Amino acid sequence: MAFFGETIKTGDWKNEKHVPIIHAPQKIAAGEKVEIKLSLGDEIAHPNTLEHHIEWFKLFFLPENSKFPVEIATFNFSAHGEGDIFTHPFASASLNIKNSGTIYVLSYCNLHGVWQNSTAIEVK
C-alpha cells in the first residue's frame, strides 16, 4: 500500500493543468498582511464539467524551523453543472506572517487525484 505522500502529484503549472498556481509575493515585511491567491489552469485550461472538475484547494503555511504546517483554509468548489452553474477554481486568503516559510497548496481533481505546489515567502 502506498503512503499518501507518494500519491500526491507535482508538475510545472505552465505545462500541467492540474497543478495549483500560487500568486504571492516572494518577500514581505514582518507582520505585513499578505494576500495569497490560488488558481488553476492559467496557462492550460482544466475541464470544468460534472465528469471532470477540481473539487477543492487546501492552503497551508509552514514557518521556517517549524515541524508542522498550519492549515490556513480549505476552499470547496461544489457546483459542477447543476442548474447550469459551474464553480471555477479560484480562491484568495489574507494573512499576517511574522516568519519566513513556505506556502503549500493541494488541489483535488475528481479524475486525476491530488496535486501540490509550493512557494517560499521571505520575511525581512
N, CA, C and O atoms as a GROMACS GRO file, in nm:
protein
  496
    1MET      N    1   0.085  -0.118   0.000
    1MET     CA    2   0.000   0.000   0.000
    1MET      C    3   0.089   0.125   0.000
    1MET      O    4   0.184   0.133   0.078
    2ALA      N    5   0.060   0.221  -0.087
    2ALA     CA    6   0.140   0.343  -0.097
    2ALA      C    7   0.104   0.441   0.014
    2ALA      O    8  -0.010   0.447   0.059
    3PHE      N    9   0.203   0.515   0.057
    3PHE     CA   10   0.179   0.622   0.154
    3PHE      C   11   0.109   0.737   0.083
    3PHE      O   12   0.125   0.753  -0.038
    4PHE      N   13   0.032   0.816   0.157
    4PHE     CA   14  -0.041   0.927   0.097
    4PHE      C   15   0.054   1.022   0.024
    4PHE      O   16   0.025   1.067  -0.086
    5GLY      N   17   0.169   1.052   0.087
    5GLY     CA   18   0.266   1.142   0.025
    5GLY      C   19   0.314   1.094  -0.110
    5GLY      O   20   0.350   1.175  -0.196
    6GLU      N   21   0.317   0.964  -0.131
    6GLU     CA   22   0.361   0.909  -0.260
    6GLU      C   23   0.255   0.920  -0.368
    6GLU      O   24   0.284   0.902  -0.486
    7THR      N   25   0.132   0.950  -0.328
    7THR     CA   26   0.024   0.960  -0.427
    7THR      C   27  -0.003   1.104  -0.470
    7THR      O   28  -0.078   1.127  -0.565
    8ILE      N   29   0.058   1.201  -0.402
    8ILE     CA   30   0.041   1.341  -0.440
    8ILE      C   31   0.130   1.371  -0.559
    8ILE      O   32   0.250   1.340  -0.558
    9LYS      N   33   0.072   1.431  -0.661
    9LYS     CA   34   0.144   1.457  -0.785
    9LYS      C   35   0.191   1.602  -0.791
    9LYS      O   36   0.131   1.691  -0.731
   10THR      N   37   0.299   1.624  -0.863
   10THR     CA   38   0.351   1.758  -0.883
   10THR      C   39   0.379   1.778  -1.032
   10THR      O   40   0.371   1.685  -1.112
   11GLY      N   41   0.411   1.899  -1.066
   11GLY     CA   42   0.446   1.930  -1.204
   11GLY      C   43   0.459   2.080  -1.221
   11GLY      O   44   0.440   2.156  -1.126
   12ASP      N   45   0.493   2.122  -1.340
   12ASP     CA   46   0.504   2.263  -1.373
   12ASP      C   47   0.366   2.311  -1.417
   12ASP      O   48   0.311   2.260  -1.515
   13TRP      N   49   0.311   2.409  -1.346
   13TRP     CA   50   0.175   2.454  -1.376
   13TRP      C   51   0.161   2.512  -1.517
   13TRP      O   52   0.050   2.522  -1.568
   14LYS      N   53   0.272   2.549  -1.579
   14LYS     CA   54   0.265   2.601  -1.716
   14LYS      C   55   0.243   2.490  -1.817
   14LYS      O   56   0.200   2.515  -1.930
   15ASN      N   57   0.273   2.366  -1.777
   15ASN     CA   58   0.258   2.252  -1.868
   15ASN      C   59   0.160   2.147  -1.818
   15ASN      O   60   0.127   2.054  -1.891
   16GLU      N   61   0.112   2.161  -1.695
   16GLU     CA   62   0.022   2.060  -1.636
   16GLU      C   63  -0.098   2.132  -1.576
   16GLU      O   64  -0.084   2.212  -1.484
   17LYS      N   65  -0.217   2.103  -1.629
   17LYS     CA   66  -0.339   2.174  -1.592
   17LYS      C   67  -0.392   2.143  -1.452
   17LYS      O   68  -0.486   2.208  -1.408
   18HIS      N   69  -0.336   2.046  -1.382
   18HIS     CA   70  -0.386   2.008  -1.250
   18HIS      C   71  -0.312   2.073  -1.134
   18HIS      O   72  -0.359   2.068  -1.021
   19VAL      N   73  -0.196   2.134  -1.161
   19VAL     CA   74  -0.113   2.191  -1.055
   19VAL      C   75  -0.171   2.325  -1.011
   19VAL      O   76  -0.191   2.414  -1.094
   20PRO      N   77  -0.198   2.341  -0.881
   20PRO     CA   78  -0.250   2.470  -0.833
   20PRO      C   79  -0.143   2.578  -0.847
   20PRO      O   80  -0.024   2.552  -0.829
   21ILE      N   81  -0.186   2.698  -0.880
   21ILE     CA   82  -0.096   2.811  -0.901
   21ILE      C   83  -0.108   2.904  -0.781
   21ILE      O   84  -0.218   2.940  -0.739
   22ILE      N   85   0.006   2.943  -0.726
   22ILE     CA   86   0.012   3.031  -0.610
   22ILE      C   87   0.058   3.168  -0.656
   22ILE      O   88   0.166   3.183  -0.711
   23HIS      N   89  -0.025   3.269  -0.633
   23HIS     CA   90   0.010   3.408  -0.662
   23HIS      C   91   0.037   3.474  -0.527
   23HIS      O   92  -0.056   3.505  -0.453
   24ALA      N   93   0.166   3.495  -0.496
   24ALA     CA   94   0.205   3.552  -0.367
   24ALA      C   95   0.338   3.624  -0.383
   24ALA      O   96   0.418   3.588  -0.469
   25PRO      N   97   0.362   3.727  -0.301
   25PRO     CA   98   0.491   3.794  -0.308
   25PRO      C   99   0.602   3.703  -0.254
   25PRO      O  100   0.577   3.615  -0.171
   26GLN      N  101   0.723   3.724  -0.303
   26GLN     CA  102   0.836   3.645  -0.255
   26GLN      C  103   0.895   3.702  -0.127
   26GLN      O  104   0.954   3.628  -0.048
   27LYS      N  105   0.880   3.834  -0.106
   27LYS     CA  106   0.934   3.899   0.013
   27LYS      C  107   0.828   3.993   0.070
   27LYS      O  108   0.758   4.061  -0.004
   28ILE      N  109   0.819   3.995   0.204
   28ILE     CA  110   0.727   4.086   0.272
   28ILE      C  111   0.794   4.135   0.400
   28ILE      O  112   0.895   4.080   0.444
   29ALA      N  113   0.737   4.241   0.460
   29ALA     CA  114   0.784   4.290   0.590
   29ALA      C  115   0.717   4.208   0.700
   29ALA      O  116   0.606   4.159   0.682
   30ALA      N  117   0.784   4.193   0.812
   30ALA     CA  118   0.729   4.116   0.924
   30ALA      C  119   0.594   4.173   0.967
   30ALA      O  120   0.580   4.294   0.987
   31GLY      N  121   0.496   4.087   0.981
   31GLY     CA  122   0.363   4.126   1.025
   31GLY      C  123   0.277   4.188   0.916
   31GLY      O  124   0.160   4.218   0.940
   32GLU      N  125   0.332   4.207   0.799
   32GLU     CA  126   0.258   4.266   0.688
   32GLU      C  127   0.146   4.172   0.643
   32GLU      O  128   0.165   4.051   0.634
   33LYS      N  129   0.029   4.229   0.617
   33LYS     CA  130  -0.081   4.149   0.564
   33LYS      C  131  -0.049   4.115   0.419
   33LYS      O  132  -0.015   4.202   0.339
   34VAL      N  133  -0.060   3.987   0.387
   34VAL     CA  134  -0.030   3.941   0.253
   34VAL      C  135  -0.151   3.867   0.198
   34VAL      O  136  -0.216   3.790   0.268
   35GLU      N  137  -0.181   3.891   0.071
   35GLU     CA  138  -0.290   3.819   0.006
   35GLU      C  139  -0.233   3.707  -0.079
   35GLU      O  140  -0.147   3.730  -0.164
   36ILE      N  141  -0.281   3.587  -0.054
   36ILE     CA  142  -0.242   3.469  -0.130
   36ILE      C  143  -0.358   3.436  -0.222
   36ILE      O  144  -0.470   3.413  -0.176
   37LYS      N  145  -0.332   3.434  -0.351
   37LYS     CA  146  -0.436   3.398  -0.448
   37LYS      C  147  -0.401   3.262  -0.507
   37LYS      O  148  -0.285   3.235  -0.537
   38LEU      N  149  -0.501   3.179  -0.523
   38LEU     CA  150  -0.484   3.045  -0.578
   38LEU      C  151  -0.571   3.032  -0.703
   38LEU      O  152  -0.685   3.078  -0.706
   39SER      N  153  -0.515   2.970  -0.803
   39SER     CA  154  -0.591   2.946  -0.926
   39SER      C  155  -0.543   2.815  -0.987
   39SER      O  156  -0.454   2.748  -0.935
   40LEU      N  157  -0.604   2.781  -1.097
   40LEU     CA  158  -0.569   2.658  -1.167
   40LEU      C  159  -0.605   2.678  -1.313
   40LEU      O  160  -0.712   2.731  -1.344
   41GLY      N  161  -0.518   2.637  -1.403
   41GLY     CA  162  -0.549   2.647  -1.545
   41GLY      C  163  -0.518   2.780  -1.607
   41GLY      O  164  -0.578   2.815  -1.709
   42ASP      N  165  -0.427   2.859  -1.549
   42ASP     CA  166  -0.393   2.989  -1.606
   42ASP      C  167  -0.334   2.974  -1.747
   42ASP      O  168  -0.364   3.055  -1.835
   43GLU      N  169  -0.251   2.874  -1.769
   43GLU     CA  170  -0.187   2.852  -1.899
   43GLU      C  171  -0.262   2.747  -1.982
   43GLU      O  172  -0.282   2.764  -2.102
   44ILE      N  173  -0.302   2.638  -1.916
   44ILE     CA  174  -0.374   2.530  -1.983
   44ILE      C  175  -0.505   2.510  -1.907
   44ILE      O  176  -0.504   2.471  -1.790
   45ALA      N  177  -0.616   2.537  -1.971
   45ALA     CA  178  -0.746   2.527  -1.904
   45ALA      C  179  -0.775   2.384  -1.858
   45ALA      O  180  -0.750   2.288  -1.930
   46HIS      N  181  -0.828   2.374  -1.738
   46HIS     CA  182  -0.874   2.245  -1.687
   46HIS      C  183  -1.022   2.232  -1.719
   46HIS      O  184  -1.096   2.330  -1.708
   47PRO      N  185  -1.068   2.114  -1.759
   47PRO     CA  186  -1.213   2.097  -1.782
   47PRO      C  187  -1.292   2.131  -1.655
   47PRO      O  188  -1.244   2.112  -1.543
   48ASN      N  189  -1.410   2.178  -1.674
   48ASN     CA  190  -1.497   2.211  -1.561
   48ASN      C  191  -1.636   2.157  -1.594
   48ASN      O  192  -1.729   2.231  -1.626
   49THR      N  193  -1.647   2.024  -1.585
   49THR     CA  194  -1.772   1.955  -1.616
   49THR      C  195  -1.809   1.864  -1.500
   49THR      O  196  -1.728   1.842  -1.409
   50LEU      N  197  -1.926   1.812  -1.503
   50LEU     CA  198  -1.969   1.717  -1.400
   50LEU      C  199  -1.876   1.597  -1.398
   50LEU      O  200  -1.846   1.543  -1.292
   51GLU      N  201  -1.830   1.555  -1.515
   51GLU     CA  202  -1.747   1.436  -1.525
   51GLU      C  203  -1.600   1.460  -1.490
   51GLU      O  204  -1.530   1.365  -1.452
   52HIS      N  205  -1.551   1.584  -1.501
   52HIS     CA  206  -1.409   1.614  -1.481
   52HIS      C  207  -1.395   1.757  -1.427
   52HIS      O  208  -1.418   1.853  -1.500
   53HIS      N  209  -1.358   1.770  -1.300
   53HIS     CA  210  -1.352   1.902  -1.238
   53HIS      C  211  -1.257   1.903  -1.118
   53HIS      O  212  -1.214   1.799  -1.069
   54ILE      N  213  -1.227   2.023  -1.072
   54ILE     CA  214  -1.149   2.044  -0.950
   54ILE      C  215  -1.249   2.060  -0.836
   54ILE      O  216  -1.339   2.144  -0.843
   55GLU      N  217  -1.233   1.980  -0.731
   55GLU     CA  218  -1.327   1.984  -0.619
   55GLU      C  219  -1.284   2.077  -0.506
   55GLU      O  220  -1.368   2.139  -0.442
   56TRP      N  221  -1.150   2.087  -0.480
   56TRP     CA  222  -1.108   2.172  -0.369
   56TRP      C  223  -0.962   2.212  -0.379
   56TRP      O  224  -0.882   2.152  -0.450
   57PHE      N  225  -0.929   2.320  -0.302
   57PHE     CA  226  -0.793   2.362  -0.272
   57PHE      C  227  -0.776   2.354  -0.121
   57PHE      O  228  -0.872   2.379  -0.047
   58LYS      N  229  -0.658   2.321  -0.074
   58LYS     CA  230  -0.621   2.332   0.067
   58LYS      C  231  -0.493   2.416   0.072
   58LYS      O  232  -0.397   2.389   0.000
   59LEU      N  233  -0.494   2.516   0.159
   59LEU     CA  234  -0.383   2.610   0.172
   59LEU      C  235  -0.317   2.593   0.308
   59LEU      O  236  -0.385   2.593   0.411
   60PHE      N  237  -0.183   2.579   0.308
   60PHE     CA  238  -0.105   2.561   0.431
   60PHE      C  239   0.012   2.658   0.432
   60PHE      O  240   0.057   2.704   0.327
   61PHE      N  241   0.062   2.688   0.553
   61PHE     CA  242   0.186   2.764   0.568
   61PHE      C  243   0.275   2.691   0.667
   61PHE      O  244   0.232   2.657   0.777
   62LEU      N  245   0.399   2.668   0.625
   62LEU     CA  246   0.497   2.602   0.711
   62LEU      C  247   0.605   2.705   0.746
   62LEU      O  248   0.692   2.733   0.663
   63PRO      N  249   0.601   2.762   0.869
   63PRO     CA  250   0.705   2.857   0.908
   63PRO      C  251   0.842   2.787   0.914
   63PRO      O  252   0.850   2.668   0.946
   64GLU      N  253   0.947   2.862   0.884
   64GLU     CA  254   1.082   2.806   0.896
   64GLU      C  255   1.103   2.753   1.037
   64GLU      O  256   1.052   2.810   1.134
   65ASN      N  257   1.176   2.645   1.048
   65ASN     CA  258   1.210   2.582   1.176
   65ASN      C  259   1.088   2.529   1.251
   65ASN      O  260   1.095   2.504   1.371
   66SER      N  261   0.977   2.512   1.182
   66SER     CA  262   0.858   2.455   1.243
   66SER      C  263   0.844   2.311   1.195
   66SER      O  264   0.880   2.277   1.082
   67LYS      N  265   0.792   2.228   1.282
   67LYS     CA  266   0.778   2.086   1.250
   67LYS      C  267   0.655   2.057   1.163
   67LYS      O  268   0.658   1.968   1.078
   68PHE      N  269   0.547   2.134   1.186
   68PHE     CA  270   0.421   2.106   1.116
   68PHE      C  271   0.368   2.231   1.047
   68PHE      O  272   0.387   2.342   1.096
   69PRO      N  273   0.301   2.213   0.933
   69PRO     CA  274   0.237   2.327   0.867
   69PRO      C  275   0.109   2.366   0.940
   69PRO      O  276   0.048   2.286   1.011
   70VAL      N  277   0.069   2.490   0.920
   70VAL     CA  278  -0.058   2.542   0.971
   70VAL      C  279  -0.157   2.542   0.856
   70VAL      O  280  -0.129   2.598   0.750
   71GLU      N  281  -0.273   2.479   0.876
   71GLU     CA  282  -0.376   2.484   0.772
   71GLU      C  283  -0.440   2.622   0.776
   71GLU      O  284  -0.494   2.663   0.879
   72ILE      N  285  -0.433   2.692   0.665
   72ILE     CA  286  -0.487   2.828   0.655
   72ILE      C  287  -0.634   2.824   0.611
   72ILE      O  288  -0.718   2.893   0.669
   73ALA      N  289  -0.663   2.744   0.508
   73ALA     CA  290  -0.800   2.744   0.455
   73ALA      C  291  -0.824   2.623   0.367
   73ALA      O  292  -0.731   2.564   0.312
   74THR      N  293  -0.951   2.589   0.354
   74THR     CA  294  -0.998   2.490   0.258
   74THR      C  295  -1.105   2.558   0.174
   74THR      O  296  -1.198   2.619   0.228
   75PHE      N  297  -1.093   2.546   0.044
   75PHE     CA  298  -1.188   2.606  -0.049
   75PHE      C  299  -1.254   2.494  -0.129
   75PHE      O  300  -1.186   2.421  -0.201
   76ASN      N  301  -1.386   2.480  -0.116
   76ASN     CA  302  -1.460   2.377  -0.188
   76ASN      C  303  -1.531   2.439  -0.307
   76ASN      O  304  -1.593   2.545  -0.296
   77PHE      N  305  -1.523   2.372  -0.421
   77PHE     CA  306  -1.590   2.415  -0.543
   77PHE      C  307  -1.699   2.313  -0.570
   77PHE      O  308  -1.671   2.204  -0.619
   78SER      N  309  -1.822   2.347  -0.538
   78SER     CA  310  -1.930   2.249  -0.530
   78SER      C  311  -2.022   2.241  -0.650
   78SER      O  312  -2.090   2.140  -0.668
   79ALA      N  313  -2.027   2.344  -0.733
   79ALA     CA  314  -2.120   2.343  -0.846
   79ALA      C  315  -2.047   2.298  -0.972
   79ALA      O  316  -1.955   2.364  -1.020
   80HIS      N  317  -2.089   2.184  -1.026
   80HIS     CA  318  -2.023   2.127  -1.144
   80HIS      C  319  -2.125   2.097  -1.254
   80HIS      O  320  -2.122   1.991  -1.316
   81GLY      N  321  -2.214   2.192  -1.276
   81GLY     CA  322  -2.312   2.178  -1.383
   81GLY      C  323  -2.455   2.170  -1.336
   81GLY      O  324  -2.548   2.178  -1.416
   82GLU      N  325  -2.474   2.154  -1.206
   82GLU     CA  326  -2.610   2.151  -1.152
   82GLU      C  327  -2.674   2.287  -1.179
   82GLU      O  328  -2.618   2.390  -1.143
   83GLY      N  329  -2.790   2.286  -1.242
   83GLY     CA  330  -2.858   2.411  -1.275
   83GLY      C  331  -2.778   2.498  -1.371
   83GLY      O  332  -2.795   2.620  -1.373
   84ASP      N  333  -2.691   2.437  -1.449
   84ASP     CA  334  -2.603   2.507  -1.543
   84ASP      C  335  -2.508   2.605  -1.474
   84ASP      O  336  -2.468   2.705  -1.534
   85ILE      N  337  -2.473   2.577  -1.348
   85ILE     CA  338  -2.378   2.659  -1.272
   85ILE      C  339  -2.248   2.582  -1.256
   85ILE      O  340  -2.249   2.464  -1.220
   86PHE      N  341  -2.136   2.649  -1.282
   86PHE     CA  342  -2.004   2.589  -1.269
   86PHE      C  343  -1.917   2.677  -1.181
   86PHE      O  344  -1.902   2.796  -1.209
   87THR      N  345  -1.859   2.621  -1.077
   87THR     CA  346  -1.766   2.693  -0.992
   87THR      C  347  -1.627   2.683  -1.054
   87THR      O  348  -1.583   2.574  -1.089
   88HIS      N  349  -1.559   2.795  -1.066
   88HIS     CA  350  -1.423   2.796  -1.121
   88HIS      C  351  -1.322   2.795  -1.007
   88HIS      O  352  -1.342   2.864  -0.906
   89PRO      N  353  -1.214   2.718  -1.020
   89PRO     CA  354  -1.117   2.706  -0.912
   89PRO      C  355  -1.030   2.830  -0.896
   89PRO      O  356  -0.924   2.842  -0.959
   90PHE      N  357  -1.075   2.922  -0.812
   90PHE     CA  358  -1.002   3.042  -0.776
   90PHE      C  359  -1.036   3.072  -0.630
   90PHE      O  360  -1.151   3.059  -0.588
   91ALA      N  361  -0.935   3.112  -0.554
   91ALA     CA  362  -0.958   3.147  -0.413
   91ALA      C  363  -0.851   3.245  -0.368
   91ALA      O  364  -0.746   3.257  -0.430
   92SER      N  365  -0.881   3.315  -0.259
   92SER     CA  366  -0.780   3.403  -0.200
   92SER      C  367  -0.797   3.405  -0.049
   92SER      O  368  -0.906   3.383   0.005
   93ALA      N  369  -0.686   3.432   0.018
   93ALA     CA  370  -0.686   3.443   0.163
   93ALA      C  371  -0.585   3.550   0.202
   93ALA      O  372  -0.479   3.562   0.141
   94SER      N  373  -0.618   3.628   0.303
   94SER     CA  374  -0.525   3.728   0.357
   94SER      C  375  -0.476   3.680   0.491
   94SER      O  376  -0.554   3.629   0.573
   95LEU      N  377  -0.346   3.695   0.515
   95LEU     CA  378  -0.291   3.654   0.643
   95LEU      C  379  -0.171   3.741   0.677
   95LEU      O  380  -0.111   3.804   0.590
   96ASN      N  381  -0.138   3.742   0.805
   96ASN     CA  382  -0.020   3.810   0.854
   96ASN      C  383   0.084   3.704   0.884
   96ASN      O  384   0.057   3.606   0.954
   97ILE      N  385   0.204   3.724   0.832
   97ILE     CA  386   0.312   3.628   0.851
   97ILE      C  387   0.426   3.699   0.923
   97ILE      O  388   0.471   3.805   0.878
   98LYS      N  389   0.472   3.644   1.034
   98LYS     CA  390   0.580   3.705   1.110
   98LYS      C  391   0.716   3.641   1.080
   98LYS      O  392   0.820   3.701   1.107
   99ASN      N  393   0.715   3.519   1.026
   99ASN     CA  394   0.838   3.447   0.997
   99ASN      C  395   0.838   3.397   0.854
   99ASN      O  396   0.734   3.368   0.796
  100SER      N  397   0.957   3.386   0.798
  100SER     CA  398   0.971   3.328   0.664
  100SER      C  399   0.920   3.184   0.666
  100SER      O  400   0.917   3.120   0.771
  101GLY      N  401   0.882   3.135   0.551
  101GLY     CA  402   0.833   2.998   0.543
  101GLY      C  403   0.788   2.963   0.403
  101GLY      O  404   0.822   3.032   0.306
  102THR      N  405   0.712   2.857   0.394
  102THR     CA  406   0.667   2.807   0.265
  102THR      C  407   0.516   2.791   0.262
  102THR      O  408   0.456   2.735   0.354
  103ILE      N  409   0.456   2.840   0.155
  103ILE     CA  410   0.314   2.820   0.128
  103ILE      C  411   0.302   2.689   0.051
  103ILE      O  412   0.376   2.667  -0.046
  104TYR      N  413   0.212   2.602   0.093
  104TYR     CA  414   0.182   2.478   0.022
  104TYR      C  415   0.036   2.478  -0.016
  104TYR      O  416  -0.049   2.521   0.063
  105VAL      N  417   0.006   2.431  -0.135
  105VAL     CA  418  -0.133   2.420  -0.180
  105VAL      C  419  -0.155   2.282  -0.240
  105VAL      O  420  -0.072   2.231  -0.315
  106LEU      N  421  -0.267   2.222  -0.205
  106LEU     CA  422  -0.312   2.098  -0.265
  106LEU      C  423  -0.438   2.127  -0.345
  106LEU      O  424  -0.519   2.211  -0.306
  107SER      N  425  -0.453   2.058  -0.457
  107SER     CA  426  -0.578   2.065  -0.532
  107SER      C  427  -0.622   1.922  -0.559
  107SER      O  428  -0.540   1.831  -0.567
  108TYR      N  429  -0.754   1.903  -0.574
  108TYR     CA  430  -0.806   1.769  -0.599
  108TYR      C  431  -0.892   1.767  -0.724
  108TYR      O  432  -0.993   1.838  -0.733
  109CYS      N  433  -0.851   1.686  -0.822
  109CYS     CA  434  -0.928   1.661  -0.944
  109CYS      C  435  -1.001   1.528  -0.925
  109CYS      O  436  -0.940   1.430  -0.883
  110ASN      N  437  -1.129   1.526  -0.956
  110ASN     CA  438  -1.208   1.405  -0.933
  110ASN      C  439  -1.161   1.287  -1.019
  110ASN      O  440  -1.192   1.172  -0.987
  111LEU      N  441  -1.087   1.312  -1.128
  111LEU     CA  442  -1.037   1.203  -1.212
  111LEU      C  443  -0.888   1.174  -1.193
  111LEU      O  444  -0.844   1.060  -1.212
  112HIS      N  445  -0.810   1.275  -1.156
  112HIS     CA  446  -0.664   1.260  -1.157
  112HIS      C  447  -0.599   1.279  -1.021
  112HIS      O  448  -0.476   1.286  -1.013
  113GLY      N  449  -0.677   1.287  -0.914
  113GLY     CA  450  -0.621   1.286  -0.780
  113GLY      C  451  -0.572   1.419  -0.726
  113GLY      O  452  -0.615   1.526  -0.770
  114VAL      N  453  -0.479   1.409  -0.630
  114VAL     CA  454  -0.430   1.524  -0.554
  114VAL      C  455  -0.299   1.574  -0.615
  114VAL      O  456  -0.210   1.496  -0.648
  115TRP      N  457  -0.290   1.707  -0.630
  115TRP     CA  458  -0.174   1.774  -0.688
  115TRP      C  459  -0.126   1.880  -0.590
  115TRP      O  460  -0.205   1.935  -0.513
  116GLN      N  461   0.004   1.909  -0.592
  116GLN     CA  462   0.057   2.008  -0.500
  116GLN      C  463   0.148   2.108  -0.569
  116GLN      O  464   0.202   2.083  -0.677
  117ASN      N  465   0.164   2.222  -0.501
  117ASN     CA  466   0.260   2.324  -0.542
  117ASN      C  467   0.304   2.396  -0.415
  117ASN      O  468   0.236   2.388  -0.312
  118SER      N  469   0.417   2.465  -0.421
  118SER     CA  470   0.465   2.539  -0.305
  118SER      C  471   0.547   2.658  -0.351
  118SER      O  472   0.599   2.661  -0.463
  119THR      N  473   0.560   2.757  -0.262
  119THR     CA  474   0.645   2.873  -0.288
  119THR      C  475   0.692   2.929  -0.155
  119THR      O  476   0.618   2.928  -0.056
  120ALA      N  477   0.814   2.977  -0.152
  120ALA     CA  478   0.870   3.034  -0.031
  120ALA      C  479   0.834   3.181  -0.020
  120ALA      O  480   0.822   3.251  -0.121
  121ILE      N  481   0.816   3.228   0.103
  121ILE     CA  482   0.796   3.369   0.132
  121ILE      C  483   0.901   3.410   0.236
  121ILE      O  484   0.910   3.351   0.343
  122GLU      N  485   0.979   3.511   0.201
  122GLU     CA  486   1.083   3.559   0.292
  122GLU      C  487   1.030   3.681   0.367
  122GLU      O  488   0.980   3.776   0.306
  123VAL      N  489   1.043   3.679   0.498
  123VAL     CA  490   1.005   3.794   0.581
  123VAL      C  491   1.132   3.871   0.613
  123VAL      O  492   1.227   3.816   0.668
  124LYS      N  493   1.132   3.999   0.579
  124LYS     CA  494   1.251   4.083   0.601
  124LYS      C  495   1.246   4.147   0.738
  124LYS      O  496   1.338   4.222   0.774
   0.00000   0.00000   0.00000
